Amino acid sequence: MCNLYSMTKNQAAIRNLFKVERDSAGNLPSMPGNFPDYAAPIVRKTADGRELALARWGMPSSQLGQATRKRPAKAGGEGQANRLRGLTPEGAGHRCIVPFTSFSEFNKEAGGDIWFALDETRPLA
């Protein structure tokens, strides 16, 4: 998921699929268009178990990241995605589940966004 995704299932479906113990998301509406830097549902691990919450999402832009986008990546260099994956034990505490029903990728040749889902019914994933 790069830029835009959809989450149209209800809170009960999210709680059931991801075995959520605590729901602090409030009244969660259907979200057919979730863009970066806006609040969206996540499931995170807390001391009390899994929690459904709202959080802003997106890939942070560092000065290094902005500079490297303008030139080819170096072989063996760590990109932004590797830092976000949390490959070190310190990074593991920042991982979460992002429930979605479909996501899109922009394709200029196709004239815009192309949507993907597990199947035509757009099940929760």
C-alpha positions as CSV (number, residue, x, y, z in Angstrom):
1,M,0.0,0.0,0.0
2,C,1.6,3.2,-1.1
3,N,-0.8,6.0,-1.0
4,L,-4.5,5.1,-0.7
5,Y,-6.5,2.3,0.8
6,S,-10.0,1.5,1.9
7,M,-11.4,0.0,5.1
8,T,-15.2,-0.5,4.8
9,K,-15.8,-3.3,7.4
10,N,-17.2,-2.6,10.8
11,Q,-15.4,-2.6,14.2
12,A,-16.9,-5.9,15.2
13,A,-15.3,-7.6,12.1
14,I,-11.9,-6.1,13.0
15,R,-12.2,-7.1,16.6
16,N,-13.1,-10.7,15.7
17,L,-10.5,-11.2,13.0
18,F,-7.6,-9.8,14.9
19,K,-8.7,-11.0,18.4
20,V,-8.8,-7.5,19.8
21,E,-9.2,-7.2,23.6
22,R,-9.7,-3.4,23.9
23,D,-11.4,-1.0,21.5
24,S,-10.5,2.7,21.8
25,A,-11.3,3.7,18.3
26,G,-14.6,5.4,19.2
27,N,-17.4,5.3,16.6
28,L,-15.5,4.0,13.5
29,P,-17.2,5.0,10.2
30,S,-16.7,3.3,6.9
31,M,-13.5,4.7,5.4
32,P,-13.5,4.2,1.6
33,G,-10.6,6.5,1.0
34,N,-7.7,6.6,3.6
35,F,-4.9,8.9,2.6
36,P,-1.5,9.3,4.3
37,D,-1.4,11.7,7.3
38,Y,-5.0,11.0,8.3
39,A,-6.4,8.9,11.1
40,A,-7.2,5.3,10.3
41,P,-7.8,2.1,12.3
42,I,-4.9,0.1,13.5
43,V,-4.5,-2.9,15.8
44,R,-1.5,-2.6,18.1
45,K,0.0,-4.7,20.9
46,T,-0.2,-3.1,24.4
47,A,0.5,-4.3,27.9
48,D,-3.3,-5.2,28.1
49,G,-3.3,-7.2,24.9
50,R,-4.4,-6.1,21.3
51,E,-6.0,-2.7,21.0
52,L,-8.1,-1.3,18.1
53,A,-7.2,2.4,17.9
54,L,-7.1,5.3,15.4
55,A,-3.6,6.6,14.3
56,R,-2.2,8.8,11.6
57,W,-0.4,6.7,9.0
58,G,2.2,7.2,6.2
59,M,5.8,6.9,5.5
60,P,7.8,9.6,7.3
61,S,10.0,11.7,5.0
62,S,13.4,12.3,6.4
63,Q,15.9,14.7,4.8
64,L,18.0,11.7,3.9
65,G,15.0,10.0,2.3
66,Q,14.1,13.0,0.3
67,A,17.7,13.3,-1.0
68,T,18.0,9.7,-2.0
69,R,14.8,9.7,-4.0
70,K,16.4,12.0,-6.5
71,R,19.2,9.5,-7.3
72,P,19.4,5.7,-7.7
73,A,19.7,3.7,-4.5
74,K,23.2,2.4,-3.6
75,A,23.6,-1.4,-3.5
76,G,23.2,-2.6,0.1
77,G,22.0,0.7,1.4
78,E,19.2,0.9,3.8
79,G,16.1,2.5,2.3
80,Q,13.1,4.1,4.1
81,A,11.1,0.8,4.0
82,N,13.8,-1.1,5.8
83,R,13.9,1.4,8.6
84,L,10.1,1.2,8.9
85,R,10.0,-2.6,9.0
86,G,11.7,-2.5,12.4
87,L,14.3,-5.2,11.6
88,T,16.0,-4.6,15.0
89,P,14.4,-5.6,18.3
90,E,14.0,-1.9,19.1
91,G,11.8,-1.5,16.0
92,A,9.4,-4.3,17.0
93,G,7.6,-2.2,19.5
94,H,6.3,0.1,16.7
95,R,4.7,-2.5,14.5
96,C,0.9,-2.7,14.1
97,I,-1.7,-4.3,11.9
98,V,-3.5,-2.1,9.4
99,P,-6.9,-3.6,8.6
100,F,-8.0,-3.0,5.0
101,T,-10.5,-4.1,2.4
102,S,-8.7,-2.9,-0.7
103,F,-5.8,-0.7,-1.6
104,S,-4.7,1.2,-4.7
105,E,-1.6,1.9,-6.7
106,F,-1.4,4.8,-9.1
107,N,-0.7,3.8,-12.7
108,K,-0.3,6.7,-15.1
109,E,-0.6,4.4,-18.2
110,A,-3.9,3.1,-16.9
111,G,-5.2,6.6,-16.3
112,G,-5.1,6.6,-12.5
113,D,-5.6,4.4,-9.4
114,I,-5.9,0.7,-9.8
115,W,-7.6,-1.0,-6.9
116,F,-6.6,-4.4,-5.4
117,A,-8.5,-6.7,-3.0
118,L,-8.4,-10.3,-1.9
119,D,-11.5,-11.0,-4.1
120,E,-14.5,-9.2,-5.5
121,T,-16.3,-9.2,-2.1
122,R,-13.5,-7.1,-0.6
123,P,-13.1,-9.1,2.6
124,L,-11.3,-7.7,5.6
125,A,-7.6,-8.4,5.5
